[in-house]
Amino acid sequence: MATARATQRQDDDVGGEDEARKLHRRIEPTLFGNPTVESVFRSFLPAANGADAGTETADEAAARVAAMRREAGSIEARVAQEEARLRAVAEIVKAAQEEQGREHWWEVDVDALGEAELPEFATALDVLRADVLRRLDKLAKAPKARQRR
């Protein structure tokens, strides 16, 4: 989530400007993280996308919203499809684990897995390795007094 911090800055004193301009303060929002103000504007304001401000009709707005809903539905379908594929891979790995009599999934012989399962299996092994290294690092940084007990 983006947080905004407003900073105030007095404009430079340029010769020939009136007093009101000299005293004018400008607030500049600064964002940390995503989304940026510009990306929000580009997403939701037609004027930011090159159209004239206020020229979008209700029908055009409804069509734009309908297109966004179709795109969201398409994305949801792809996510559901990928989740189903990953569940199928997990079932195949679990079946190979039981068939080989292995105690843990990472002990499965990769020769028993198909070509489609290997990339997911390798990714899962990488995640496991990163988790183990993170835990080892945490243990190494533990206070020495705690380790002496």
C-alpha positions as CSV (number, residue, x, y, z in Angstrom):
1,M,0.0,0.0,0.0
2,A,1.4,3.4,-0.9
3,T,1.7,6.0,1.8
4,A,1.9,9.6,0.9
5,R,4.0,12.2,2.6
6,A,3.4,15.8,1.9
7,T,6.3,18.2,2.0
8,Q,5.9,21.9,1.8
9,R,8.4,24.1,0.0
10,Q,8.4,27.8,-0.5
11,D,9.0,28.9,-4.1
12,D,12.2,30.6,-4.9
13,D,12.2,34.3,-4.6
14,V,12.5,35.4,-8.2
15,G,12.8,39.2,-8.9
16,G,9.7,40.9,-10.3
17,E,7.2,38.5,-8.7
18,D,4.4,39.9,-6.6
19,E,4.1,39.2,-2.8
20,A,1.3,36.6,-3.3
21,R,3.5,34.6,-5.6
22,K,6.5,34.8,-3.2
23,L,4.4,33.5,-0.3
24,H,2.8,30.8,-2.3
25,R,3.5,27.3,-0.9
26,R,3.4,24.2,-3.0
27,I,2.6,20.8,-1.6
28,E,4.4,17.9,-3.4
29,P,3.1,14.4,-2.6
30,T,5.7,11.8,-2.4
31,L,4.7,8.1,-2.7
32,F,6.5,5.1,-1.4
33,G,5.7,1.9,-3.2
34,N,3.1,1.3,-5.9
35,P,0.9,2.5,-7.4
36,T,2.1,5.9,-8.4
37,V,-0.3,8.8,-8.7
38,E,0.3,8.8,-12.5
39,S,-0.5,5.1,-12.8
40,V,-3.8,5.6,-10.9
41,F,-4.7,8.5,-13.2
42,R,-3.8,6.6,-16.3
43,S,-6.0,3.7,-15.1
44,F,-9.1,5.6,-14.2
45,L,-9.2,9.0,-15.8
46,P,-9.8,9.2,-19.5
47,A,-8.1,12.6,-19.8
48,A,-4.8,10.9,-18.6
49,N,-5.2,8.4,-21.5
50,G,-5.2,11.1,-24.1
51,A,-9.0,11.7,-24.3
52,D,-10.4,15.1,-23.7
53,A,-11.6,15.6,-20.1
54,G,-15.4,15.3,-19.8
55,T,-16.0,14.0,-23.3
56,E,-16.7,10.4,-22.4
57,T,-20.3,9.5,-22.6
58,A,-22.2,7.2,-20.3
59,D,-22.3,4.5,-23.0
60,E,-18.5,4.8,-23.5
61,A,-17.9,4.6,-19.8
62,A,-20.2,1.6,-19.5
63,A,-18.3,-0.1,-22.4
64,R,-15.0,0.6,-20.8
65,V,-16.2,-0.8,-17.5
66,A,-17.6,-3.9,-19.3
67,A,-14.2,-4.4,-21.0
68,M,-12.4,-4.2,-17.7
69,R,-14.9,-6.7,-16.2
70,R,-14.3,-9.1,-19.1
71,E,-10.6,-8.8,-18.7
72,A,-10.9,-9.5,-14.9
73,G,-13.1,-12.5,-15.7
74,S,-10.5,-13.8,-18.1
75,I,-7.7,-13.3,-15.6
76,E,-9.7,-15.1,-12.9
77,A,-10.2,-18.0,-15.3
78,R,-6.5,-18.2,-16.1
79,V,-5.7,-18.2,-12.3
80,A,-8.2,-21.0,-11.7
81,Q,-6.7,-23.0,-14.5
82,E,-3.2,-22.5,-13.1
83,E,-4.3,-23.5,-9.6
84,A,-5.8,-26.7,-11.0
85,R,-2.6,-27.5,-12.9
86,L,-0.5,-27.0,-9.8
87,R,-2.9,-29.2,-7.8
88,A,-2.5,-31.9,-10.4
89,V,1.3,-31.6,-10.3
90,A,1.2,-31.9,-6.4
91,E,-1.0,-35.0,-6.7
92,I,1.5,-36.6,-9.2
93,V,4.4,-35.8,-6.9
94,K,2.5,-37.2,-3.9
95,A,1.6,-40.4,-5.8
96,A,5.3,-40.8,-6.8
97,Q,6.3,-40.3,-3.1
98,E,3.9,-43.0,-1.9
99,E,4.9,-45.4,-4.7
100,Q,8.6,-45.0,-3.9
101,G,8.0,-45.2,-0.1
102,R,9.6,-41.8,0.5
103,E,8.9,-40.0,3.7
104,H,9.2,-36.5,2.2
105,W,8.1,-35.1,-1.1
106,W,11.6,-33.7,-1.9
107,E,13.1,-37.2,-1.8
108,V,11.1,-38.3,-4.8
109,D,13.1,-39.6,-7.7
110,V,12.8,-37.1,-10.5
111,D,12.9,-39.8,-13.1
112,A,9.4,-40.9,-12.0
113,L,8.1,-37.4,-12.8
114,G,6.9,-36.3,-16.2
115,E,8.3,-33.4,-18.2
116,A,5.4,-31.2,-17.2
117,E,6.0,-31.7,-13.4
118,L,9.8,-31.1,-13.4
119,P,9.7,-27.3,-13.6
120,E,7.2,-27.1,-10.8
121,F,9.2,-29.6,-8.7
122,A,12.4,-27.6,-9.3
123,T,10.6,-24.4,-8.2
124,A,9.3,-26.1,-5.1
125,L,12.8,-27.3,-4.3
126,D,14.2,-23.7,-4.7
127,V,11.5,-22.4,-2.4
128,L,12.4,-25.1,0.2
129,R,16.1,-24.3,-0.1
130,A,15.5,-20.6,0.4
131,D,13.4,-21.4,3.5
132,V,16.0,-23.6,4.9
133,L,18.8,-21.1,4.3
134,R,16.6,-18.3,5.9
135,R,16.0,-20.5,9.0
136,L,19.7,-21.3,9.2
137,D,20.6,-17.7,9.0
138,K,18.1,-16.9,11.7
139,L,19.6,-19.6,14.0
140,A,23.1,-18.3,13.3
141,K,22.1,-14.8,14.3
142,A,20.5,-16.0,17.5
143,P,22.1,-14.8,20.7
144,K,25.0,-16.9,21.9
145,A,23.7,-17.1,25.4
146,R,20.6,-18.8,24.2
147,Q,22.7,-21.4,22.4
148,R,24.8,-22.2,25.6
149,R,21.7,-23.4,27.6
